[in-house]
């Protein structure tokens, strides 16, 4: 198709890449405004956001936007289906690891390590009243949307673009990729999965509709040896060490892919492959993915062959691991 339009811009602490087909330039502006609106409500770095107010008023119900209700509902579902491997309430540990500010504003100095020990995990005690549109965080517990916020944002923006008249759309938020509708050519939407240690990609995927997300310990690291990173193991409250360098998930929706990628990374090679093939207790069909271990070996998951790209890697949509 020759009516493809695209735009890159900073958003949600990373780079956004939006592609629309069969639509005018105005839909790119719409996508930018939509992403900014969501960031304004979900960022823990903005004092007036729904998430910041929820955390500041822990112990009391807080009325939030319907999209924030959806975010919390999805996060709690992820906690349940991964049996706690994905936990949206590890904010205290994230801050203690040094991520008190957005990553692009951090410097690798000791002053950037803040004490978050007063915040504990508590996802099962979060009270979500969907009818009233309120969320009540338990006292001493902090909610951190993290990656699921980017995945769900990509879902919502793609849905909005198609509803506004786009024939096809792709939204990539720092590596959370969601696609739907018509693609640039007959090969579908091509996504190159970055290898954590090599220039050549770990895989090239071809999707008609769906989402891809990756969790990696290699980027967004602190410390001279990269021993501190943002992927927190809820069981220990510290940066995870599981034998994996990265985990990539493919799912129908971005928020699902985000949850599965993080849970698979935390589970390690054997259990991670099982999780990507389909988490117990979740009606998420068609999930799969791949893992890269600490030695650089690529571990495919059953079902990945359905998404094998058929075009040269240089045609793939490049995206960054987080």
N, C-alpha and C positions, 0 to 999 in steps of 0.2 A: 504494500500500500504506500502511496506517495504523499498522503496527507497526515503524516506523523509529525507531531510537535512534541518538544521536550524542554525541560528546564531543570537546572540544578540550583540549589540555594541552601544556605545553612538553616537547620531546624532541629529542635530536640537534642541539642548538644552534638549534632553530627551533620552529615550532608544528606539532603533530600534530593532524589532524582525522580521526576514525574514525567511519564510519557502518555500522551493521549493520541488516539487515532480517530479520524472521522469527525473532528470537532475544530472549532476555531480557537484562537489564542486565549480567549476569555476563560476557557476552562482551566488553563494553567494558573491563571490568577485566582480562580475559585479554589483550586487545590491548595495554593499557598495560604489563602485566608483560612481554609478549613484546618490545615495542620497547625497554623499559629493559634487558632481558637482552641484546639485540643491541648496544645502545649500550655496555654494560659490556664487551663483548668487542672492539668495533671502534673505539672512540673513541681517537684519538691524544692526547687530552687527559686520559686516565685511565692512570696509570702501570702498573696491573696488567692492562690489556687485552691481548688477544692481539696486536693491532697494535703496541702500545707495546713489548711484550716482543720481538716479531719484530725491530723496529727496533733495540732496545737490544742484542740478541744477534746482530747481523748477522755472517755468516760461520759461524754454527752453526745446525743444524736445530732448530726449536722446535715442540713438539707443541701443536696448537691444536684448538679445537672444530671439528666437522664443518662448521658454518655458516661458519667463517672459511676453511676449505679451499675451500668453494664461492665465497666472496667473492674470494679470490685467483685461483681458476680463472677466474671470470667476468671479472675485471679483466685478466688476461693474454690472454683471448680477445678482449676489446675492443681491446687494444693491437695484436693481430695483424690483426684484420679492418679496422681503421681505418688500418693501415700506420703506426702510431706517432703518429697525431694525438691519440688518447687515450692518455695515459701515466700509470699510477698511481704512478710513481716520481719525480714532480716535487716532492717534499716540500721539498727544499732551496730551490728557487725560490719555493715558496709561503711559506716562512718568511722568506726574504729580502724578499719583497714586503710583509711586515708582518703576516702571518697566523700568528704564532707561538702565539696563543691563539684560542679560539673567538670568532667574530665579535662576539657580544653583549658580550664582555669587552674588546674593543679600544677604544682612544681614539686620536684622530688626533693623536698627538704623536710626535716623532722617536724617543723611547725605545722605541716599539713596533716599530721596525724592527730585526730581529735578523739576524745574519749566518748564512746557511745555505749558504755557498759550499762547505763541506766535504762536503756531500751532493751526489751526482751522480745522473744518470739511469742506470737499469740493468735495465729490465724483462726483457730477454731472458735475463739471468743469474739471475733468481729461480728457485730450485729448489723445485718443489712435488711432494711425494710423497703422492698421494692415498691410497694403500694404508696408509701409515704414519701419515697424518694430521699431517704436518710441513710446515713452510715454512722455507726458508733464504734470507734476504735477503743479497745480496752485501755485502761490507764497503764502507762509505761510501755506501750506497744506502738511501733511506727510502721506505717504502710509506705512501701517504695514501689511504684509501678515498674521502674526499670525497663527491661526489654519488652514485657507484655504491653506496655503503653505504646511502644513503637509498632508492634505487631498489630494491635487492635486499631491504632490510628491508620495504618496502611489499609486495613480492611474497610474502615468507614469511609476513607477518602476515595478508594476505588469504587465502592458502592455509590457514593455521591456523584462521581464523574459519569458513571454509566447512566444513572437516573437523570443527569443533566443533558444527556444526548451523545456522549462519547460512544463510538463503536467498540472501542477497546481501551484498556487503561493498565498501566503499570505504575506502582508506587514503591519506591525503594527508600526506606528510612534507615540509613546506616547499616544496611545488610539485612534488614527485614523486608523481604520482597513479596508483594502481593500482585497477582495479575488476573485479569478476567477479560472476556470479550475477544474481539478480533485482535490478531497479532500482526507484527510487521510483515511476516511472510508465512508460507505454508508450514514452516518448521515449528511454529508456535513461538512462545516467548522463551528465549535461550538465556539461561542463567549460568554463569561460570562460578563455581565454588572454589574460593581461594584456598590453596594449600598453606598451612601455617608455617611451613619451612622451605618451600620451593616456589620458584616463579611459575612453573607449570601448574594449572589448576588441578584440584583433587578430582573434579568431575565437571562435565558440562551437562546441564539438565534442560529438558524441553518440556514446558508446561503449557497446556491450553487454558487452564484456570487453576488457581491454587496459590500456595505460599511456600516460601523457603526462608528458614532462619538458621543462624549459626551461633553457637556459644563457643568462645575460645579463651584460653588462658594466656595466649601469646601477645595479644594486643591489650591496650589499656592497663599496663602494668606499672607498678611503682617499685622502687628499690633498684639498685645497680644490677642485680641479677634477675630482676623480674619476679622475685619471690612473692611479692604481694600483687594480687590481681583482683578484679571486681567480682569474680564468680565465687560467691560465698557458700560453703557447705553448711546447711542449717544444723547439721548434727554437731558440728564443732565450733561454728561461729567464726571460722577462719577461711582464708583463701583455699579453695579445694585443690587436692592433689589426688587424682584418681587413675593415673596412667594414661590419660587422654590429653591431647593438645587441643582438639576441637571436636564438636559434635554438630552435625547439620541435620535438620529435620525438614521433611516435606509433608504438608498437610493441606486440608481444604481451606483453612483460614490462617491468617498471620498470627493471631493470638495463640492458636493451638501449636503452630510450628515453634513459636518462642518457648512455650512451656515444655514441649517435648525435647527441644535442643538442650535446654538447661538441665532438665531432669536426667536425660541420657548422659550428659557430661558428668554429672554428679554421681551417677550410678556406676560408671566405669565400663570397660569394654564389653563384658559378657552381658550384664543386666541392661546396659545401655542399648544394645542391639535389640533386646526383647522389647524394651519400652518403645523404641522407634517403630517396631513392627505393629504396635497397637497396645496402648496401655489398658490394663485391666479396669473394668468399670466405666469406660468412656466410649460413647457411641461415635467415635471419630474414625470413619472408614478411610481406607487407602493411605494411611500414614506409612512412611518409610524414611530412609535417610542414609547417612554414612558417618563413620567415625574415623578420626586420624589419631593414632596413638602417639606416645611420647617419642617413639623411634621414627615416626613419619610414615608408618604403614597405614594404608587405607583399608578400613573394614567396612565392606558393603553390608546393607541390610536387605533382607528378602523384600522384593517389590521394587527395588531401585531401578531395575532394568526397564521398567515401564517408562521411565523419564530420561532415558539415554538420549542425549542430543545428537543430531545427525549432521550438524554443520561444523565447520572449523571453529576452533575456540575463539579466534579473533572476532567472530560474529556474536559471541556471547555477551550478554549484558553483564558488565563487571560490577561487582559490589564488594564492600569491605567487611571483613570480619570485625566483630566488636570485642 
